């Protein structure tokens, strides 16, 4: 039986998307594994990307570059990535749906693609993720702003780093213009009305964080515990 979501995902709406590994198993152990999921988050947002990533990864860099240039120039996307944070056991995303069923297609491709990669690499079988991904509608730009900060502060809250910019597996670098990476996948300027310096101050303002957390509690995943 096909499961139908209680709240259908609607085009042009923003959602907090969350997926945790099964039994909180560590599924991102090193740079290669974190980098793999980031690459999947990048390429699978394009509706014209019809490759299995394992096959695409075997192509030469010049061929990959040529393919992606054509796809990016066409700019047909399933979703827009607004923010993300990859943690050792789970993934946080803020997504805007562009195409019909775009989020479901995108997340399905990303998570299934990573599962195949991880299982092959670690010689394991079985599911990697704890059921279907969870989604909560974001009602306005203020909620989205505070949620982005919550997501970017996840690594510091978990004690993985002291400063959010020290965690290289989130979109925070893109927000504060620190990144010099070729991978920049977020489209947040239409909804985040702060320049890089203002946003950095907003994120690092720990004094007001707990108070303002109440502004986004309705869009946090209910069973998320850190």
C-alpha positions in Angstrom: 0.0 0.0 0.0 1.3 3.5 -0.9 1.5 5.7 2.1 0.1 9.2 1.7 1.5 12.0 3.7 -0.9 13.7 6.2 0.2 17.1 4.9 0.9 17.0 1.1 4.0 18.9 0.0 2.9 21.9 -2.0 4.8 23.8 -4.7 6.3 27.2 -3.8 6.2 26.4 0.0 9.1 26.0 2.3 9.7 22.9 4.5 11.9 21.7 7.3 13.0 18.3 6.1 14.6 15.8 8.5 16.0 12.3 8.1 17.7 10.2 10.8 19.7 7.0 10.4 18.2 3.8 11.6 18.9 3.3 15.4 20.9 6.6 15.3 23.7 4.7 13.5 26.6 6.9 12.5 26.4 7.0 8.7 28.8 9.9 8.0 32.2 8.9 9.4 34.8 10.9 7.5 35.3 13.5 4.8 34.6 11.1 1.9 31.2 10.2 3.3 30.2 13.7 4.2 31.4 14.9 0.8 29.4 12.1 -1.0 26.1 13.2 0.6 26.9 16.9 -0.3 27.5 15.9 -3.9 24.2 14.1 -4.0 22.4 17.1 -2.5 23.9 19.2 -5.3 23.3 17.1 -8.4 19.9 15.6 -7.6 18.2 18.9 -7.2 18.3 19.2 -11.1 15.4 17.4 -12.8 17.7 16.9 -15.9 20.3 14.9 -13.9 19.3 11.4 -14.9 22.5 9.5 -14.0 23.2 7.1 -11.2 25.8 9.0 -9.2 28.0 6.0 -9.0 28.3 6.0 -12.8 28.6 9.8 -13.0 31.5 9.7 -10.4 33.4 7.4 -12.7 33.4 9.9 -15.6 36.4 12.2 -16.1 36.4 15.6 -14.4 36.1 17.4 -17.7 33.1 15.3 -18.8 31.4 15.8 -15.4 32.0 19.5 -15.7 30.6 19.7 -19.2 27.5 17.7 -18.2 26.8 19.8 -15.1 27.3 23.1 -17.0 24.6 22.1 -19.5 22.3 21.1 -16.7 22.9 24.2 -14.6 22.4 26.5 -17.6 19.0 24.8 -18.2 18.3 25.4 -14.5 15.3 23.1 -14.2 15.2 22.1 -10.5 12.9 20.0 -8.4 13.5 22.1 -5.4 15.6 24.9 -4.0 17.9 24.3 -1.1 17.7 27.1 1.4 19.9 25.7 4.1 21.3 22.3 5.2 23.4 20.7 7.9 24.8 17.2 7.7 25.3 15.6 11.1 26.9 12.2 11.8 23.5 10.5 12.3 21.0 12.8 10.6 20.3 15.4 7.9 18.5 18.8 8.3 17.3 20.7 5.3 15.2 23.7 4.5 13.7 23.2 1.0 11.4 25.0 -1.3 9.4 22.8 -3.6 9.5 23.9 -7.2 8.2 20.9 -9.2 5.2 18.7 -8.4 6.4 16.0 -5.9 9.8 17.6 -6.2 10.8 17.2 -2.5 9.8 13.5 -2.4 11.7 12.8 -5.6 14.8 14.8 -4.5 15.0 13.3 -1.0 14.3 9.8 -2.4 17.2 10.1 -4.9 19.6 11.5 -2.3 18.9 9.1 0.5 18.7 6.0 -1.7 21.8 7.0 -3.6 23.7 7.4 -0.3 22.4 4.1 1.1 23.7 2.2 -1.9 27.1 4.0 -1.6 27.4 3.4 2.1 26.2 -0.3 2.0 28.6 -1.1 -0.8 31.5 0.6 0.9 30.9 -1.0 4.3 29.7 -4.4 2.9 26.4 -4.2 4.7 22.8 -4.8 3.7 19.4 -3.4 4.8 17.9 0.0 5.3 20.0 3.0 6.4 17.3 5.5 7.3 14.7 5.3 10.0 11.6 5.3 7.9 10.4 8.1 5.6 11.8 11.6 5.9 9.9 14.0 8.1 8.6 17.4 6.9 7.0 20.4 8.5 5.7 23.4 6.7 7.4 26.8 7.5 4.7 29.4 7.7 6.7 32.7 7.2 10.1 34.2 6.7 10.6 34.9 10.4 10.3 31.2 11.2 12.5 30.3 8.4 15.2 32.7 9.6 15.2 31.3 13.1 15.1 27.7 11.8 18.1 28.4 9.6 20.0 29.5 12.7 18.9 26.5 14.7 20.1 24.2 11.9 23.5 26.0 11.6 24.0 25.8 15.3 23.4 22.0 15.4 27.1 21.1 15.4 27.9 23.5 18.2 24.9 22.3 20.3 26.1 18.8 19.8 29.7 19.7 20.9 31.2 18.8 17.6 32.8 22.2 17.1 33.1 25.5 19.1 32.0 27.8 16.3 29.4 27.0 13.5 31.9 28.1 10.8 34.2 25.3 11.9 31.7 22.7 10.7 32.3 22.3 7.0 29.2 20.2 6.3 26.6 22.8 6.6 25.5 25.8 4.5 26.7 28.3 7.1 29.8 29.2 5.1 27.6 30.2 2.2 25.5 32.5 4.4 28.6 34.3 5.8 30.5 34.4 2.5 33.3 32.5 4.0 33.3 29.6 1.6 35.7 29.3 -1.2 34.5 25.9 -2.2 33.2 25.2 -5.7 30.1 23.7 -4.2 27.5 26.4 -3.3 24.0 25.1 -3.6 21.8 27.3 -1.5 19.3 29.9 -2.8 18.4 31.9 0.3 18.6 35.5 -0.6 15.0 35.8 -1.4 14.0 34.9 2.1 16.9 35.8 4.3 16.9 39.6 4.6 20.4 39.9 6.2 23.8 40.5 4.8 26.7 38.1 5.8 27.8 40.2 8.7 24.3 40.7 10.1 23.6 37.0 9.7 26.8 35.9 11.5 26.0 38.2 14.4 22.4 36.9 14.5 23.7 33.3 14.7 26.4 34.0 17.2 24.0 35.9 19.5 23.6 33.1 22.0 21.9 35.2 24.6 18.6 35.5 22.8 18.7 32.1 21.1 16.8 30.1 23.7 14.1 32.8 23.9 13.7 32.9 20.2 13.7 29.1 19.9 10.0 29.4 20.8 9.4 31.1 17.5 10.3 27.9 15.6 9.2 25.2 18.0 6.2 24.4 15.8 8.4 23.5 12.9 11.0 21.4 14.7 10.6 17.7 14.2 8.7 16.4 17.2 10.9 13.4 18.0 14.2 15.2 17.4 16.4 15.2 20.5 19.5 17.1 19.4 
